[in-house]
Amino acid sequence: MMIVLHRIDPRRNMARFYALSIERNLLGEWSLVRNYGRIGRRGVFRLDICGSRADAYAAARRLAQRKALKGYVPA
């Protein structure tokens, strides 16, 4: 699963992205991978280990909803 969100506001010179993906790591654990930053740049990566695949999906949904409240829209 991959969710990519953008928040673009030319008046404020804002062009941001927020990408969420769910992956398995080498130990077989489920991870929520976040990549965020300015569009056109590499961005920052963050990895959150989750107890199960369902937990990872729930966390991704919560984050996407919070970002939508701040003005992010699907890319």
Phi and psi in degrees as a GROMACS rama.xvg file:
@    title "Ramachandran Plot"
@    xaxis  label "Phi"
@    yaxis  label "Psi"
@TYPE xy
-141.139  126.65  MET-2
-119.172  126.632  ILE-3
-122.523  125.681  VAL-4
-120.932  147.046  LEU-5
-125.686  150.696  HIS-6
-136.173  109.419  ARG-7
-123.71  126.307  ILE-8
-141.364  97.1736  ASP-9
-60.1366  -32.1631  PRO-10
-62.3336  -32.35  ARG-11
-101.443  7.39766  ARG-12
54.4871  43.3215  ASN-13
-110.762  126.904  MET-14
-146.026  91.521  ALA-15
-116.258  156.419  ARG-16
-131.007  157.502  PHE-17
-145.24  115.546  TYR-18
-116.869  134.764  ALA-19
-123.311  135.863  LEU-20
-143.54  154.504  SER-21
-115.157  125.447  ILE-22
-139.979  160.877  GLU-23
-96.0317  139.028  ARG-24
-91.7926  -177.029  ASN-25
-64.928  -23.0991  LEU-26
-90.0781  1.1595  LEU-27
87.3448  5.15296  GLY-28
-83.7067  153.329  GLU-29
-87.4654  137.214  TRP-30
-129.122  143.163  SER-31
-100.409  117.768  LEU-32
-104.155  125.192  VAL-33
-112.81  138.436  ARG-34
-134.31  123.153  ASN-35
-146.87  154.64  TYR-36
157.816  -158.319  GLY-37
-83.3138  138.278  ARG-38
-60.5991  133.61  ILE-39
95.9091  -8.03471  GLY-40
-111.067  168.89  ARG-41
-68.7067  -41.1521  ARG-42
86.5202  -176.762  GLY-43
-108.918  137  VAL-44
-104.792  139.832  PHE-45
-137.745  137.564  ARG-46
-120.108  123.422  LEU-47
-115.828  122.25  ASP-48
-79.9107  132.736  ILE-49
-116.702  155.997  CYS-50
-69.0349  -32.7927  GLY-51
-152.377  172.381  SER-52
-63.6558  -39.7178  ARG-53
-62.5892  -39.9491  ALA-54
-63.2489  -39.7625  ASP-55
-65.2561  -42.9639  ALA-56
-64.1073  -41.3172  TYR-57
-63.2735  -42.2675  ALA-58
-64.5047  -41.0394  ALA-59
-64.2578  -42.1484  ALA-60
-61.8094  -44.7571  ARG-61
-61.1792  -44.447  ARG-62
-64.4134  -42.5035  LEU-63
-63.3831  -38.8095  ALA-64
-66.3332  -41.6701  GLN-65
-63.6366  -40.2147  ARG-66
-68.3587  -35.3001  LYS-67
-62.6292  -36.4502  ALA-68
-66.0824  -24.2971  LEU-69
-90.8375  0.026175  LYS-70
108.014  3.70099  GLY-71
-76.1842  142.171  TYR-72
-127.972  154.365  VAL-73
-58.8389  139.163  PRO-74
